[in-house]
Amino acid sequence: MKMMSIETVLKENAYPGRGIIIGKTKDATKAVAAYFIMGRSSNSRNRVFVEDGEGIRTQAFDPSKLEDPSLIIYAPVRVLGNKTIVTNGDQTDTIYENMDMQMTFEQSLRCREFEPDGPNYTPRISGIMHIENGGFSYAMSILKSNNGNPECCNRYTFAYEKPVAGEARFIHTYMNDGNPLPSFEGEPELVDVADDIDTYTDLLWNSLNEENKVSLFVRYIDIATGEYETRIVNKNQ
């Protein structure tokens, strides 16, 4: 698979929806996670990321304008020991609770499927990062309808052992804008990553469509120590 510029990928897609990026810095010292949300409706755009313990959660920027919280208010990031969970919905809690009971990442998602927001049936995308004894591995998952048919849930898991330095994988909910929105297809895209968290945060935020972008989370985790740095950018200030 040819590596693509994440800047180009994002600039050429006005509406990838919600996206997860996981990878390793070029100097091989940091595990990288990024998660962004976009929105077309006023309800979706009325959000910000806020820190919540070692993770983050979404909340309404203007609570008086909050319409339906069911699919937009959740914890995208939670930490379970040496595992960092990143998802686009409340399946973060499902993964956390089930893995805490010794289930695998894939097993944890067996009880979940795509979002009930027909006709889009937005895919549930999830990522899990595992850092232990100086080693790093990760996996990504997507649960989606069968080409828009909600009678069938297609489940895909992609596991990456010993990730290559300077490489990241990018999975997002939609291929592009549309009505209904077309679900992501294929293997997570191979994209580049920067060594510096501020450089990468600025690059990602500035590459997202200005009208549709809402919030961005970026975390760099030191693979040797487990210590991390986090950046959060919200359009609503």
N, C-alpha and C positions, 0 to 999 in steps of 0.2 A: 504494500500500500504506500502510495506516495505521500510524503508529509506536506501538509498545506499550511499556509500562514493563517493563524487564527484571526489576525487583523483583516485579511482579505475575506475569509469565510464569513465573518460577522458583517462586514461592510456590504457584502453582496447579498445579504439576506435581511430584508426589512423586518421579518417576523419569525425567528426560530422559536419563539415562545419562551419556555424556560429551559435552561441549559446547565449541564454539569461538565466540568473539565477536571480531570485528575491526571497527574503525571509527576515527573521528577526533573529538577533543575539540571542545567547543563553541567554544573560542577558536581553533580551527584550527591549533594549534601542535604537537599531538602525535598520532601514530598509536598506536592502542590495540589490544592483543591480550590475550585472556583464554582460559584453557583450564582446565576442571575435570573431575574424574573422580568417579564415584559407584560404589557397589557394593552388591550384595545378598548375595553369598556371603562367607564369612569370608576366602577367598583374595583376592577383589577388594578387600576392606576393609583387608587387611594390606599397605598401601602408603603411601609418602610420596613427595613430590617433593623432589629435591635438585638443586642447581646443578651443571652439568657444562660447564665452559668458558663460552661465551656462551649456552648453552642449558640445558636441564634433562633429567633422566631420572627414571624411577620406580625405586624399589627397595623390597624387602620391609622393613617396619617390624620384624618379628620373623622373621629368616631361618629359624628352626626350624619355623615354621608355614607356610612357603611350599610350596604344593602343585604347581601347574602354572605355570611362569613364561612360557610361550609367548606368551600374549596380554596379559599384564599388566605385563611388564618391558620397557621400551622407552624411547626418547628422544622425548618429545613435541615438543620445541622444539630446532631447530638453526639456526645462522646461516651463510649462504653469501654472503660479501661484503656487498652492500647488500640482501640478501633474508633475511627471517625466515620460517622454515617452522614451522607448528604443525599437528600431526595427533594422531589418537587411536590410533596404532599404529606398528609398525616401518616403515610406508611413509614415515616421516620420512626414513629413511636412503635409501630408494629415490629419493625426490624430490631429496634432496641430491646423491646420486651422479650421477643422470641429468642434472640441471640443470647440474652441474659439467662435463658433457660436451656442453653447449649444447642439450639438449632443452628443450622448453617444459614448463611445469607439467602441462598436460593429457597430453602425450606421456609424461612421466615415470611417470604412473599407469596407462598402458595394460597394463602387465604385472601389475597387482595387481587384486584384486577384494575383495568383502566377506569378513569373517572366517569361518573354517570352524567356527562354533560352533552348528550346527543344534540346535534348530529356530529359534533367534533370527536367525542369519546377520547378526550385527551389522554395520551399514554402516561403511565406512571413511570418515571425514570428515577433510578436509585444508584448510589455508589457506596462502597465500603472500602476504607483504607485500613490496612493492618501494619503497624510498625512495632517491631519487637527485636531485641538483641542486635540492633544495627541493620536489620533487614526491613524491606518494604515491599508489600504486594497490594494489589487492589482488584476489585471487581465492579462491574456495572451491570445493571439490569434494566430491561424495558418490558412493560406489560401493556399490550395494545390490542385494539379490536382487530378483527380479521378483515382488513380493507374496508373499514367502516361498518362492518356487520357486528353488532354487539352480542350476537348469540355465541360467539367464540372469542376467547381471550388467548392471544398468542404470547408466549413467555420466552424471553431470550436472556441469557446470562453470559457475560464475557469476562473471563478471568485473566489477569495479567500478573505473572510471576516474574520477579527480578526485572522490573521496568527499566528500560534503557534511558540513560541520562539525556536530557534535552527533548524528550518526547512526552506528549500528553495525549489523552483520548477525550473526545468531545461528543457527548450525546445530548440531543435536544428533543423537545416534544414534537415540533412541526418541521416539515421539510422547508416550508416557506409560507407566505401568506396565502389565504384562499378562503372559500366559503362553500362547503365546510373546510376546516383546516386539515391539510394532509399530514398524517402521522409520519414521524421519523421512520426511515427505512435503512436497513443494512447494518453493517458493523460500525461501532463508534469511530468517528473520523480521527485520523492521525494529524495532530497539530503541534506547533512549536510552543516552547515555554521559555520564560526569561529567568535569570538567576535572582534578580532583585524584585521583591514583592511590590514595591511602589511603582516600578517601571511596568510590571505586568498588570497591575490594577488599573493604571492610567490607560494602558493600551486597550484592555478589554472594555473599559467604560466608554472610551472615546470611539470605539469601533461599533458599539451597539447603536441601533437606529435611535436617533434623538427623540422622535415623537413617541416611540413605543417603549423605550427602556424605563424601568421602574427602580430596581435596586440590584446591587452587586455585592457579593461576599467573596473574599479571597483569603486563603490561609496557607502559610508556609510552615511545615513542621520539620524540625531538625531530626533527621533519621537516626543520628547517634544518641541524642538526648531525649527526644520526644517533646522538647520545648517548641512553642509555636508563636507566630505572629499573625495577627488578623487585621484585615482592612474591610470596612463596610462603606459603601457609597450609596446614598439615597438621592433620587431626583427631587423628592419632596423634602424640603429642609425646614 
